[in-house]
Amino acid sequence: MTNKQLQVKIAEGEHQQQDFKYAINDSKKIARSLAAFANSDGGSLLLGVKDNGKVVGVASEEEFYMVEAAAQRYCKPPIAFETYEWEEEGKTVLEIKIHRSAHKPHTAPNKEGKPMVYVRVDDQNLLANKILLDYWKAQKKNSNNLFRLNEPEKYILNYLATNESITLTRFQKQARISYYRAQKIMVSLLCMKIINIHITEKGVYYTLAQQAGKKQKVD
């Protein structure tokens, strides 16, 4: 592992598949980052690097055991990881590499110790919602989703034909259906690749997937 490779990684900053940590003082907190990577696109945790990219180094053996506790004890199910050591001006940077998991969702404890499901969005670890969790369950079952074009389905497709996005609450209220039914419809549309889900710090919204074809009114 050359210094140049490490410098390139640090220059990228924190993003969807990379996070910096100055040090580990709480395995539960690190577990959230590991679970978020595993539940999303995978990624790397660079230990011994400040948020501004400054290398401060870590005691690699001690940090390894903290990460191991996070991955094996606090992540459910446990998460496998790979480690790489980088040397920069006599300081050690420990890279923890997590692959996208085929066994998601993985939970990690929140600040109160309750197991929660996190996903990686840009440079943040955010909570997954019930629709995403149900979508993952449906994917595992690999069942064929039959799509009936009833009035609620027509409403959301027509709405997204002229609007960029919609929230679950707006859909449920405007379509005048139960919250439960609105959730089920969203999951079915996700399974059929008709819509995409977007989780942000401010909330969750849905957009029409590109592969769903041209936007047009449904009669």
Beta strands, then each sheet from edge to edge (+ up, - down):
strand 1: 18-21
strand 2: 43-47
strand 3: 82-88
strand 4: 91-98
strand 5: 107-109
strand 6: 115-121
strand 7: 124-127
strand 8: 195-199
strand 9: 204-208
sheet 1: 1+ 2+ 4- 3+
sheet 2: 5+ 6- 7+
sheet 3: 8+ 9-
end
